[in-house]
């Protein structure tokens, strides 16, 4: 059995996920990054997007992550996220409504805080993508 990564996804409120995986794929602010056992130590800032966790049997788990940081050291991947949700905990209908609201606010001139609307849009898009990927069993 190949070395595995201990992955912990933590928010200020709770431990969202803790387990052993063969591969972790995240989207950092500088692009997508894949982590395998033996990866060099690294700390990156994360974007709002699903984290992909893959096991040796090919099963894939997705977790919606809204910002934060990832540290990799000694086959330990620690993701400290502002918010994180498992697909089963995401209300897709509500996420789509939040996305539409944020899009409307971005189009409005001067009525809303555009920076806040941009963050809301990214978070909603990441939550929707997590649900879609989990439903399609994309590997």
C-alpha positions as CSV (number, residue, x, y, z in Angstrom):
1,X,0.0,0.0,0.0
2,X,1.4,3.4,-1.0
3,X,1.9,6.2,1.5
4,X,-1.3,8.1,2.1
5,X,-2.0,11.7,3.2
6,X,-3.7,12.5,6.5
7,X,-6.1,15.3,5.5
8,X,-7.9,17.5,7.9
9,X,-10.3,20.2,6.8
10,X,-11.0,22.6,9.7
11,X,-13.2,25.8,10.0
12,X,-13.4,28.1,13.0
13,X,-16.5,26.2,14.0
14,X,-15.6,22.5,13.5
15,X,-13.6,19.7,12.0
16,X,-15.4,19.2,8.7
17,X,-13.3,16.2,7.5
18,X,-10.5,14.1,8.8
19,X,-9.1,11.0,7.0
20,X,-6.5,9.3,4.8
21,X,-6.4,9.9,1.1
22,X,-4.1,9.2,-1.8
23,X,-4.4,12.6,-3.5
24,X,-5.7,16.0,-2.8
25,X,-6.5,18.6,-5.5
26,X,-7.1,22.2,-4.5
27,X,-7.5,25.5,-6.3
28,X,-5.1,28.1,-4.9
29,X,-5.2,31.8,-5.8
30,X,-2.4,31.0,-8.3
31,X,-3.9,27.9,-9.9
32,X,-4.8,24.3,-9.3
33,X,-2.5,22.1,-7.3
34,X,-2.3,18.3,-6.8
35,X,-0.8,16.8,-3.7
36,X,0.5,13.3,-3.4
37,X,2.4,11.6,-0.5
38,X,5.9,12.9,-0.2
39,X,5.0,16.4,-1.5
40,X,7.4,19.1,-0.4
41,X,6.3,21.4,2.4
42,X,4.1,24.2,1.2
43,X,1.6,26.7,2.4
44,X,-0.9,28.2,-0.1
45,X,-3.9,30.5,0.0
46,X,-7.0,28.8,-1.3
47,X,-9.8,30.0,-3.6
48,X,-13.5,29.3,-3.2
49,X,-13.7,26.0,-5.0
50,X,-14.3,22.3,-4.3
51,X,-11.4,20.3,-2.8
52,X,-11.1,16.9,-4.5
53,X,-9.9,14.0,-2.3
54,X,-9.1,10.7,-4.1
55,X,-8.6,7.2,-2.6
56,X,-6.6,4.4,-4.0
57,X,-9.8,2.5,-5.0
58,X,-10.7,5.5,-7.2
59,X,-13.5,6.9,-5.0
60,X,-13.6,10.7,-4.9
61,X,-14.9,13.0,-2.2
62,X,-15.5,16.7,-2.7
63,X,-15.7,19.3,-0.1
64,X,-16.8,22.9,-0.8
65,X,-14.1,25.3,0.6
66,X,-14.5,29.0,0.9
67,X,-11.1,30.6,1.2
68,X,-8.4,29.9,3.8
69,X,-5.1,28.2,3.7
70,X,-3.6,24.8,3.0
71,X,-0.4,23.5,4.7
72,X,1.4,20.4,3.5
73,X,4.1,18.9,5.7
74,X,5.2,15.3,6.3
75,X,2.2,13.7,4.5
76,X,-0.1,15.8,6.5
77,X,-2.5,18.2,4.6
78,X,-4.2,20.8,6.9
79,X,-6.8,23.0,5.3
80,X,-7.9,25.9,7.5
81,X,-10.9,27.3,5.8
82,X,-13.2,30.2,6.4
83,X,-16.1,27.9,5.6
84,X,-16.3,24.3,4.4
85,X,-19.2,22.0,3.6
86,X,-19.7,18.4,2.6
87,X,-22.0,18.0,-0.5
88,X,-24.8,16.5,1.6
89,X,-24.9,19.6,3.7
90,X,-25.3,22.0,0.8
91,X,-28.8,23.2,-0.2
92,X,-28.3,23.5,-4.0
93,X,-31.5,25.5,-4.5
94,X,-30.4,28.0,-1.9
95,X,-26.9,28.2,-3.4
96,X,-28.3,29.0,-6.8
97,X,-30.5,31.7,-5.3
98,X,-27.5,33.2,-3.6
99,X,-25.6,33.2,-6.9
100,X,-28.4,35.0,-8.7
101,X,-28.6,37.6,-5.9
102,X,-24.9,38.2,-6.0
103,X,-25.0,38.6,-9.8
104,X,-27.8,41.1,-9.6
105,X,-25.9,43.1,-7.0
106,X,-22.8,43.2,-9.1
107,X,-24.8,44.6,-12.0
108,X,-26.4,47.3,-9.8
109,X,-24.5,50.6,-9.8
110,X,-23.5,51.9,-6.4
111,X,-26.4,50.3,-4.5
112,X,-24.4,47.4,-3.0
113,X,-21.0,46.5,-1.7
114,X,-19.5,45.0,-4.8
115,X,-16.5,43.4,-3.1
116,X,-18.9,41.6,-0.8
117,X,-21.1,40.6,-3.7
118,X,-18.1,39.2,-5.5
119,X,-17.2,37.0,-2.5
120,X,-20.8,35.8,-2.3
121,X,-20.8,34.9,-6.0
122,X,-17.6,32.9,-5.7
123,X,-18.8,31.1,-2.6
124,X,-22.1,30.2,-4.3
125,X,-20.4,29.0,-7.5
126,X,-18.1,26.8,-5.5
127,X,-21.0,25.3,-3.5
128,X,-22.9,24.6,-6.7
129,X,-19.9,23.0,-8.4
130,X,-19.3,20.8,-5.3
131,X,-22.9,19.5,-5.5
132,X,-22.6,19.0,-9.3
133,X,-19.3,17.1,-9.1
134,X,-20.5,14.9,-6.3
135,X,-23.7,14.0,-8.2
136,X,-21.9,13.2,-11.4
137,X,-19.2,11.1,-9.6
138,X,-16.6,12.9,-11.7
139,X,-13.1,11.5,-11.1
